[in-house]
């Protein structure tokens, strides 16, 4: 996505007075449009003025039935190079001004000569008029995931939306279905016509592809939730509010077996599919040359383990760790066994106890030094 698109979305987001709900799924056929229409019918039953601006049913019986009593706004006919195309009637919907409009297929590219090149731009304009929008998109249409999906599935997704559109959304709903269940739906002819079933199952809808795409969708929305929780936490100064996913922090020192701790933390983060952080609090600066070499070795290992490595200068290691954990929404802290004597801990206090006392919803794991 280029800077012009970013600027456009930022500008139109400021003008947005309508609410945006995005239904997101891992693959076609999971039931996004079906659920969107079903929700639309519930709104209609509650006397909300909702219309269908555009819906792609792909002739799926269940989806067609969900249109039910919803008002369908006529599409606009656009002639291009002698061919008549049907597109969203942007101006007509704005003039009609319903409370809510359903506009499917968010990543769609409009016919040339349309007011906007992409449908997501139509959606942004509708929102600017105070009209709520419900829309749907698959995870592979996010711009940042485009190359990854192409390498994974062997299929190039040509229509994309900027990732920033997720920031515009007031609500995101993941429509999830297991890969086995989706493949069964395809086999039963509920997604594609009979002549396309075998090809679909053997290409894009292979089990490995569906599993990976499903995980992408769930993780992407989890990331989005985390970001929003962080903004809310900082704005409201809410103590203890953390995100939807685990975040592992390994605290290292130059005395303990740091490499062992980092590898242990890496295995934990990998198993939990969690973000991985490593922190070294330098409380005896400046360091000698040998100690600087040790810090460098730790940074190299962190790079290999894909860990976010940070060095902080502080005479109070516990306070520095506590602040870092709160600032980064850490959920688990991994530390080495203290080298302090019992008398030292009584006089100066236990770092572990201070951390546990001054953090909420954070698990602390103490790892014994294998060399001791």
DORORO-12640 format. One line per 5 residues: their letters; for each residue x, y, z of C-alpha. Coordinates in pm, 1 decimal, decimal comma. Layout:
residues N
A> X Y Z | ...
END
This chain:
residues 372
XXXXX> 0,0 0,0 0,0 | 134,8 341,7 -93,0 | 137,5 661,5 111,1 | -145,6 811,8 -95,8 | -379,9 527,6 5,7
XXXXX> -274,8 567,3 370,5 | -342,7 939,2 360,0 | -679,5 883,3 191,8 | -792,9 637,0 457,6 | -668,3 860,3 742,0
XXXXX> -850,8 1157,7 592,7 | -1177,0 971,0 533,5 | -1154,6 804,4 876,3 | -1160,3 1150,5 1035,7 | -1477,0 1231,4 839,2
XXXXX> -1641,6 900,0 932,7 | -1960,0 933,7 1136,3 | -2114,9 598,0 1042,3 | -2007,8 270,1 1206,9 | -1827,8 -3,5 1014,1
XXXXX> -1858,9 -376,3 1084,4 | -1633,8 -618,6 896,2 | -1701,2 -992,0 875,8 | -1369,6 -1165,6 810,1 | -1298,6 -1528,3 724,5
XXXXX> -1010,5 -1755,6 634,9 | -1146,2 -1857,6 294,5 | -1446,1 -1829,6 60,1 | -1744,4 -2035,0 169,8 | -1701,2 -2005,7 547,6
XXXXX> -2033,7 -1820,2 578,3 | -1946,6 -1449,0 603,0 | -2222,9 -1319,4 375,7 | -2472,3 -1568,1 522,3 | -2406,9 -1439,8 875,5
XXXXX> -2408,2 -1076,7 762,3 | -2752,8 -1118,1 603,1 | -2880,2 -1310,2 903,3 | -2773,4 -1024,2 1130,6 | -2936,2 -785,2 885,3
XXXXX> -3269,1 -965,0 917,2 | -3250,5 -937,9 1296,1 | -3196,3 -563,1 1259,8 | -3493,9 -540,7 1024,1 | -3708,2 -725,6 1280,4
XXXXX> -3606,5 -458,1 1534,0 | -3731,1 -180,4 1303,2 | -3384,4 -67,3 1192,1 | -3381,7 83,0 843,2 | -3135,9 -153,6 673,4
XXXXX> -3090,7 -218,1 301,4 | -2873,1 -434,3 78,2 | -2650,9 -213,7 -133,0 | -2477,3 -510,4 -293,8 | -2449,0 -878,5 -207,2
XXXXX> -2266,3 -1160,0 -384,6 | -2461,9 -1481,8 -315,4 | -2271,7 -1691,7 -573,8 | -2608,4 -1871,8 -606,3 | -2555,1 -2043,9 -271,5
XXXXX> -2897,6 -2154,2 -158,0 | -2851,5 -2077,9 210,6 | -2717,4 -1730,1 138,4 | -2997,7 -1650,3 -110,2 | -3257,7 -1754,2 148,1
XXXXX> -3106,8 -1513,4 404,7 | -3192,5 -1213,2 185,6 | -3549,1 -1280,6 301,2 | -3740,7 -954,9 349,4 | -3444,2 -719,8 327,8
XXXXX> -3481,5 -430,1 86,6 | -3238,3 -465,4 -205,2 | -3130,2 -135,7 -354,7 | -3100,3 -147,6 -736,3 | -2749,0 -169,7 -877,5
XXXXX> -2611,9 95,1 -1110,8 | -2539,5 -0,4 -1470,9 | -2206,5 119,1 -1610,3 | -2112,0 76,4 -1975,0 | -1743,5 20,5 -2040,4
XXXXX> -1602,5 -65,3 -2381,1 | -1942,7 -172,8 -2504,3 | -2013,4 -401,3 -2208,8 | -2274,4 -332,7 -1940,2 | -2157,2 -390,3 -1581,3
XXXXX> -2356,7 -380,4 -1258,6 | -2197,4 -188,9 -971,3 | -2293,6 -39,7 -634,9 | -2510,2 272,1 -673,8 | -2304,7 491,0 -441,8
XXXXX> -2490,8 815,5 -508,3 | -2831,0 646,8 -484,3 | -2754,0 490,9 -145,6 | -2627,1 821,5 -6,6 | -2945,8 992,0 -126,3
XXXXX> -3163,2 710,6 18,4 | -2971,6 743,0 348,2 | -3067,9 424,2 535,3 | -2948,5 362,3 890,4 | -2746,4 61,0 775,3
XXXXX> -2635,9 -69,2 435,3 | -2486,4 -407,4 349,5 | -2200,6 -376,9 97,2 | -2038,8 -714,4 26,8 | -1696,5 -802,0 -120,4
XXXXX> -1491,1 -519,1 31,5 | -1181,3 -594,4 -181,3 | -1366,9 -562,4 -513,5 | -1215,8 -345,4 -789,6 | -1475,4 -120,5 -951,3
XXXXX> -1529,8 -88,2 -1323,6 | -1316,2 187,8 -1478,8 | -1504,0 523,2 -1499,5 | -1658,4 454,9 -1154,5 | -1621,0 737,1 -901,7
XXXXX> -1377,4 527,9 -693,7 | -1131,4 264,4 -807,3 | -1199,7 28,8 -514,4 | -1513,6 -65,9 -323,9 | -1351,3 6,3 12,1
XXXXX> -1335,2 370,6 -102,3 | -1711,0 358,6 -169,8 | -1757,9 226,6 183,9 | -1549,1 508,4 330,7 | -1761,5 767,5 150,7
XXXXX> -2086,4 608,0 267,1 | -1954,7 615,3 626,7 | -1876,9 986,0 592,2 | -2250,1 1049,5 542,5 | -2335,4 892,2 878,0
XXXXX> -2458,6 563,6 731,9 | -2351,2 242,6 906,1 | -2195,6 -23,2 681,4 | -2170,3 -402,2 712,7 | -1919,1 -568,0 480,8
XXXXX> -1718,4 -889,8 437,1 | -1367,8 -988,0 327,8 | -1135,1 -1289,5 333,2 | -798,8 -1276,9 510,5 | -600,7 -1332,0 188,0
XXXXX> -719,9 -993,0 60,0 | -519,9 -798,3 320,1 | -236,3 -620,5 139,6 | 39,2 -719,0 384,7 | -48,4 -1091,1 356,5
XXXXX> -75,8 -1098,0 -21,7 | 272,8 -1230,6 -101,8 | 264,9 -1481,1 183,2 | -69,3 -1624,2 68,7 | 58,2 -1642,7 -289,2
XXXXX> 367,4 -1841,7 -186,6 | 163,8 -2068,5 37,5 | -125,5 -2148,2 -197,8 | 33,9 -2091,6 -537,3 | -255,1 -1858,1 -623,1
XXXXX> -203,8 -1483,1 -668,0 | -480,2 -1280,3 -505,8 | -518,6 -974,6 -727,9 | -774,5 -776,1 -530,8 | -654,6 -641,3 -196,1
XXXXX> -748,0 -387,2 68,2 | -509,8 -178,6 279,0 | -455,5 -323,5 627,2 | -559,0 14,9 764,1 | -921,2 -67,0 681,4
XXXXX> -924,3 -289,1 989,4 | -836,7 20,5 1195,2 | -1140,5 197,5 1049,8 | -1375,1 -82,5 1163,0 | -1574,3 -30,9 1482,6
XXXXX> -1641,8 -404,9 1501,3 | -1473,6 -708,7 1348,4 | -1636,2 -1051,6 1356,9 | -1443,8 -1364,2 1260,4 | -1657,3 -1623,7 1083,8
XXXXX> -1474,8 -1944,1 1165,5 | -1523,7 -2298,1 1042,4 | -1288,6 -2595,5 1063,9 | -1103,1 -2699,2 744,2 | -1275,8 -3040,3 756,2
XXXXX> -1619,5 -2881,5 778,5 | -1545,1 -2637,3 493,2 | -1419,4 -2914,6 266,4 | -1733,5 -3114,3 348,4 | -1946,9 -2814,8 249,0
XXXXX> -1761,0 -2795,7 -81,4 | -1805,8 -3169,6 -145,0 | -2179,5 -3132,4 -82,4 | -2204,1 -2857,8 -345,9 | -2285,4 -2581,0 -98,5
XXXXX> -1999,3 -2355,6 -211,0 | -1925,0 -2425,4 -579,9 | -2100,6 -2581,6 -874,7 | -2045,3 -2955,2 -931,0 | -1795,9 -2906,2 -1214,5
XXXXX> -1566,0 -2696,1 -989,7 | -1567,6 -2908,2 -673,8 | -1275,9 -3140,6 -754,4 | -1053,0 -2858,1 -875,3 | -1128,9 -2647,7 -565,0
XXXXX> -1051,8 -2931,7 -322,8 | -722,5 -3015,0 -494,2 | -596,4 -2658,1 -524,0 | -684,0 -2359,4 -305,1 | -894,6 -2561,2 -60,1
XXXXX> -629,4 -2816,6 32,0 | -624,9 -2899,7 403,1 | -284,9 -2736,1 461,5 | -392,7 -2412,9 293,5 | -718,7 -2391,5 487,1
XXXXX> -548,1 -2458,9 820,1 | -290,3 -2184,5 757,4 | -550,0 -1933,5 631,6 | -774,2 -2001,9 929,5 | -484,9 -1938,4 1168,8
XXXXX> -398,5 -1617,5 981,6 | -752,5 -1487,4 1023,6 | -765,7 -1567,1 1393,9 | -419,2 -1420,7 1463,4 | -482,9 -1106,0 1258,2
XXXXX> -796,3 -1027,4 1452,3 | -621,4 -1114,3 1780,5 | -349,1 -862,0 1689,0 | -615,6 -603,4 1610,4 | -785,2 -667,4 1945,9
XXXXX> -448,9 -634,9 2122,3 | -381,5 -300,3 1958,0 | -723,5 -168,7 2054,4 | -689,1 -293,2 2411,3 | -352,0 -120,8 2439,9
XXXXX> -497,7 209,2 2315,8 | -790,9 175,3 2556,7 | -561,6 79,6 2845,7 | -334,2 378,0 2788,1 | -626,8 615,2 2741,9
XXXXX> -815,5 497,9 3050,4 | -506,2 400,5 3253,5 | -656,5 58,0 3330,3 | -431,8 -157,8 3549,7 | -386,6 -521,6 3451,9
XXXXX> -572,7 -512,2 3118,0 | -382,6 -730,0 2871,6 | -433,5 -845,8 2514,6 | -577,5 -1155,6 2355,3 | -246,4 -1336,3 2313,4
XXXXX> 43,5 -1440,6 2531,6 | 358,8 -1229,5 2551,5 | 668,6 -1391,9 2698,5 | 946,4 -1191,4 2866,2 | 1279,7 -1351,8 2956,2
XXXXX> 1489,2 -1149,4 3202,0 | 1860,1 -1223,4 3168,7 | 2169,6 -1132,3 3364,9 | 2540,3 -1173,9 3295,4 | 2580,8 -1414,0 3586,7
XXXXX> 2311,5 -1667,5 3504,9 | 2316,9 -1902,0 3202,9 | 2141,3 -1652,7 2974,4 | 2153,3 -1871,7 2664,1 | 1967,8 -2149,3 2845,8
XXXXX> 1700,6 -1904,7 2966,2 | 1652,0 -1756,2 2620,5 | 1613,6 -2097,7 2457,2 | 1368,0 -2199,7 2727,8 | 1167,4 -1882,5 2669,5
XXXXX> 1177,5 -1938,1 2294,5 | 1028,9 -2287,8 2330,0 | 749,9 -2151,7 2549,7 | 670,9 -1869,7 2304,6 | 677,0 -2108,9 2009,5
XXXXX> 437,2 -2352,5 2175,9 | 199,4 -2069,8 2266,1 | 252,6 -1884,5 1935,2 | 335,6 -1585,4 2153,2 | 543,0 -1271,9 2107,8
XXXXX> 890,8 -1311,9 2256,3 | 1085,4 -1044,7 2447,5 | 1424,4 -1054,1 2622,5 | 1529,1 -787,8 2873,3 | 1865,2 -717,6 3033,6
XXXXX> 1875,1 -459,1 3312,8 | 2222,0 -309,6 3341,6 | 2260,6 -199,9 3703,0 | 2640,6 -201,7 3720,1 | 2737,6 27,7 3436,3
XXXXX> 2983,1 94,2 3283,9 | 3069,0 -262,1 3179,2 | 3406,6 -416,6 3128,4 | 3504,0 -535,3 2781,8 | 3431,0 -899,3 2868,2
XXXXX> 3083,8 -807,9 2991,0 | 3012,5 -608,0 2674,9 | 3105,4 -913,3 2469,5 | 2854,5 -1114,8 2670,7 | 2578,1 -862,0 2598,1
XXXXX> 2666,3 -880,1 2228,7 | 2646,0 -1263,1 2235,0 | 2303,7 -1239,9 2397,4 | 2185,0 -997,6 2127,6 | 2306,3 -1233,5 1852,5
XXXXX> 2119,0 -1527,2 2005,0 | 1805,4 -1314,2 2046,5 | 1823,6 -1226,7 1678,9 | 1837,9 -1596,9 1589,7 | 1545,6 -1670,3 1822,1
XXXXX> 1345,6 -1378,4 1674,6 | 1324,7 -1214,8 2015,5 | 1281,3 -842,5 2078,5 | 1596,3 -770,5 2284,2 | 1620,3 -461,2 2501,7
XXXXX> 1880,8 -324,3 2743,4 | 1775,1 -87,7 3021,9 | 1996,5 105,5 3262,7 | 1862,9 106,4 3616,8 | 1993,1 63,9 3970,7
XXXXX> 1659,5 -97,4 4056,8 | 1621,8 -409,5 3840,0 | 1282,8 -508,2 3982,6 | 1130,3 -165,2 3915,5 | 1266,0 -167,0 3559,0
XXXXX> 1124,1 -515,0 3490,8 | 784,0 -424,2 3638,3 | 756,6 -108,7 3425,7 | 867,3 -291,5 3109,1 | 616,0 -572,8 3170,2
XXXXX> 329,8 -324,5 3217,1 | 425,8 -111,2 2917,1 | 441,1 -415,8 2687,6 | 142,2 -611,5 2825,9 | 361,3 -908,1 2920,8
XXXXX> 168,4 -1217,5 3038,1 | 458,0 -1443,6 3143,4 | 800,7 -1359,3 3287,1 | 1081,6 -1615,5 3279,4 | 1372,8 -1557,8 3517,9
XXXXX> 1676,7 -1744,1 3641,3 | 1718,3 -1855,5 4000,1 | 1852,1 -1570,4 4212,2 | 2216,5 -1581,6 4313,1 | 2140,5 -1369,5 4619,3
XXXXX> 2188,9 -1523,7 4962,5 | 1890,9 -1553,8 5195,3 | 2035,2 -1276,6 5415,6 | 2076,4 -1052,4 5110,9 | 1712,8 -1108,4 5013,7
XXXXX> 1593,4 -1026,8 5364,0 | 1791,2 -699,0 5365,0 | 1738,9 -591,3 5002,2 | 1417,1 -778,8 4922,3 | 1341,8 -1052,7 4669,3
XXXXX> 1319,6 -932,4 4306,7 | 1071,1 -1208,9 4224,1 | 841,9 -1119,1 4514,8 | 846,2 -752,3 4420,8 | 755,6 -837,1 4061,2
XXXXX> 469,4 -1065,3 4167,0 | 340,9 -810,5 4417,9 | 344,8 -519,2 4172,4 | 205,0 -683,5 3857,8 | -140,3 -821,4 3785,8
XXXXX> -227,8 -1120,6 3563,9 | 141,3 -1197,5 3505,3 | 279,9 -1547,8 3563,5 | 642,0 -1570,7 3681,7 | 847,8 -1880,3 3601,7
XXXXX> 1174,4 -1934,1 3791,3 | 1421,0 -2155,9 3606,2 | 1700,6 -2336,7 3795,2 | 2050,4 -2297,5 3651,3 | 2143,3 -2633,9 3493,2
XX> 2510,6 -2566,3 3571,7 | 2454,0 -2526,1 3948,4
END
